[in-house]
Amino acid sequence: MNDTPSLLPWLAAPLARGLNLPAHALLLHGPPGVGQFELALAMATNWLCESVAGTSRPCGHCAGCRLMAAHMHPDFHLLLPDALRGPLGWAAGEDGGGEPAAKADKAKPSKAIRIEAVRAAIEWSQTTSSRGGAKVLLVHPAQVMNPSAANALLKTLEEPAGHLRLLLTAQDPEALLPTVRSRCQRMQLELPPRAQALAWLATHGVVEPELLLAATGGQPLEALAMVSDGIDSQAWDRLPNAVARGLAASVADWPLTRLVDALQKLCHDLMCLRAHGEPRYFRASTLAPLVNRRDPALPALAQWAADLTQAARHDEHPWHAGLRTEALVGQGAGLWQTPRMQGPATGGVRGPMSTLGAP
């Protein structure tokens, strides 16, 4: 029996390509939701597999593979923000990273990789391999290291001890320090083929996967995460009409971060239609009845986009979820109000709802 997790089908070719690269420090980058973390784990498992020559790797049977599957391999170290440990299934301390559980319970999990964690990883990297083979340090996502943490890692990136290999992931390499980028060999991941992504979503029970794949810009893992958050294809298809009618109850159970993101995408598609373009995230047949010669006007849509950008900057503020949802939907509904109820001649939807971005 093979205990290694099944690889996402569109990552087979990138995995083979990455394993053939000679670099000791590799930067995997590409759009979110396509499997950067999963690919990095597959590469690490391959390097730490202890199967004999001639056996396919990772074998899933050896001690190395079993230790990786249990998140207990002594020669694997994961630098991961504490806020991502739960969603990714890596408890604090089981891989040598993260804060102790007692400390983590007292504060909100950090979204950053702190310099203390990087220093601990560097100290780990300088010790002898416990199993006599390679050691792997994975940093995911590398862009959340603050400058001090990133600078602390530079010497290890340039001169790794022993048989250490480093894997870094990032959505945008330009978000990293130039000194970090220059010490890594890059490998770019692309969005998976649409047919392959749809087939994979269908095997996971996603109904009308084409709607959610479009909703996420072609990112299948993000589409599956939406379903886990309670947002299925029907809920996504109902959103435009619910916003136009001010029906906040229709999205009352949506996480606020998801709602803000969805409203930004709705605004984008409405602007596309107003400019005689094609929508990207919603079906044209769903949006067309909401757009007429007068409403919503481009200046009002532009102002709404700016307000939503401001709101997204504060999505971690401890809002009252119900009131926040009503305010966000109410502001969107203002796009379809009569001219008397709208703002000044600019066409902007101003008033009490215009302060949504300020905590």
C-alpha positions, -999 to 999 in steps of 0.1 A, spaced: 0 0 0 13 35 -10 9 60 19 20 91 -1 -8 116 -9 -20 114 -45 -5 142 -66 -27 167 -82 -29 156 -119 -17 188 -134 15 188 -112 30 156 -126 49 174 -154 61 202 -131 72 176 -105 93 158 -131 108 191 -143 116 203 -108 133 171 -97 157 174 -127 168 209 -118 203 209 -101 197 239 -79 199 236 -41 175 265 -37 143 265 -59 116 291 -60 82 278 -71 60 306 -82 27 311 -100 -10 320 -93 -25 309 -60 -48 279 -59 -29 257 -84 -8 237 -59 25 254 -51 25 239 -16 15 205 -27 42 204 -54 68 215 -29 58 187 -5 59 162 -33 94 173 -42 105 171 -6 90 136 -2 108 125 -33 142 137 -20 137 121 14 124 88 1 147 60 11 138 34 -16 165 15 -33 177 22 -68 153 11 -95 122 17 -73 98 45 -82 100 74 -58 84 83 -36 77 47 -28 52 53 1 66 22 19 100 33 33 106 50 67 112 83 50 79 83 32 60 72 63 76 99 84 67 125 58 31 113 57 30 116 95 45 151 95 73 138 117 104 135 94 134 149 113 151 160 81 122 181 69 115 216 83 85 237 73 84 275 77 47 283 76 27 311 91 7 299 121 -25 312 104 -20 287 76 -12 256 97 -48 247 104 -60 251 68 -31 231 55 -33 204 82 1 210 99 -1 214 136 24 236 154 55 218 164 51 186 145 76 197 119 98 218 141 81 250 131 54 272 145 47 285 180 40 262 210 3 255 213 0 272 247 15 304 234 -4 303 201 -38 300 220 -32 334 236 -31 355 204 -44 355 170 -23 332 147 3 352 128 1 356 90 39 363 89 70 341 91 89 357 119 127 361 122 127 338 153 113 309 132 138 316 105 167 316 130 155 283 144 153 268 109 189 280 102 201 263 133 183 231 124 198 232 89 234 232 103 229 200 122 238 165 108 211 147 89 192 123 112 187 97 86 220 101 67 205 116 36 192 150 24 176 177 45 148 199 31 137 233 43 104 245 28 93 282 31 56 287 22 48 314 12 81 331 11 66 366 6 53 367 41 88 368 56 95 403 68 127 419 56 146 409 87 136 373 84 144 372 47 178 388 52 186 362 79 180 334 54 204 348 27 236 331 38 218 297 41 204 302 6 238 310 -8 258 284 11 236 256 24 252 232 49 257 196 38 230 182 16 204 208 24 178 217 -2 156 247 1 122 252 -15 105 286 -15 70 293 -28 56 327 -39 27 340 -59 48 369 -73 86 367 -72 88 405 -73 73 405 -38 105 390 -25 137 408 -18 160 409 -49 187 393 -28 164 363 -21 153 360 -58 189 361 -70 199 331 -49 171 308 -62 165 291 -94 129 298 -105 102 274 -117 69 289 -128 36 271 -124 8 278 -148 -30 274 -144 -40 238 -151 -58 230 -184 -95 238 -180 -107 203 -189 -83 187 -164 -93 211 -136 -130 205 -143 -126 168 -142 -107 170 -109 -134 192 -93 -161 168 -105 -143 139 -88 -145 159 -56 -183 162 -59 -184 199 -71 -217 206 -89 -214 228 -120 -176 231 -115 -173 254 -145 -190 282 -125 -167 280 -96 -136 275 -117 -145 307 -135 -153 324 -102 -117 317 -91 -100 326 -123 -91 290 -132 -78 280 -98 -92 246 -89 -79 244 -53 -95 278 -46 -128 266 -61 -128 236 -38 -120 259 -8 -151 279 -17 -173 248 -15 -157 241 19 -168 276 30 -203 269 20 -203 287 -14 -215 264 -41 -223 272 -78 -259 281 -71 -249 306 -44 -224 321 -67 -249 324 -95 -274 341 -72 -250 367 -59 -254 394 -86 -292 395 -83 -291 394 -45 -267 424 -44 -288 444 -69 -319 438 -48 -300 444 -15 -307 409 -1 -280 407 25 -297 376 40 -287 356 8 -250 360 17 -253 361 55 -233 329 60 -204 339 36 -171 346 53 -164 384 50 -132 379 31 -151 358 5 -178 383 3 -155 412 -4 -136 392 -30 -169 382 -47 -181 418 -47 -148 430 -63 -152 404 -90 -188 414 -96 -178 450 -99 -150 440 -124 -175 421 -146 -201 448 -145 -174 473 -157 -165 448 -185 -201 447 -196 -205 485 -194 -174 488 -217 -188 462 -241 -164 435 -229 -169 399 -217 -173 391 -180 -147 369 -164 -160 356 -131 -198 355 -136 -220 342 -165 -230 369 -189 -266 357 -189 -267 363 -151 -253 398 -154 -270 411 -185 -304 417 -169 -287 439 -143 -272 463 -169 -292 489 -188 -285 522 -205 -285 541 -172 -275 518 -143 -250 511 -132 -229 539 -146 -191 535 -150 -182 564 -126 -203 547 -99 -187 514 -106 -153 529 -104 -161 544 -70 -175 511 -58 -143 494 -69 -122 519 -49 -144 515 -19 -141 477 -21 -103 479 -24 -103 499 8 -126 474 25 -104 445 15 -75 462 34 -94 459 66 -110 424 61 -93 412 93 -108 439 115 -131 424 141 -163 436 125 -198 425 135 -203 401 107 -240 407 102 -238 445 101 -208 444 79 -225 421 54 -255 444 53 -233 474 48 -214 458 19 -245 446 2 -263 478 8 -235 498 -9 -236 475 -39 -274 478 -41 -269 516 -43 -257 512 -79 -293 504 -89 -309 532 -70 -327 561 -88 -306 592 -95 -323 610 -67 -309 585 -42 -274 585 -56 -245 609 -48 -233 640 -66 -230 644 -103 -200 621 -105 -225 592 -102 -207 578 -71 -226 559 -46 -217 579 -15 -232 585 19 -231 564 51 -219 533 32 -189 551 17 -169 546 50 -168 509 47 -131 507 43 -123 525 76 -121 504 107 
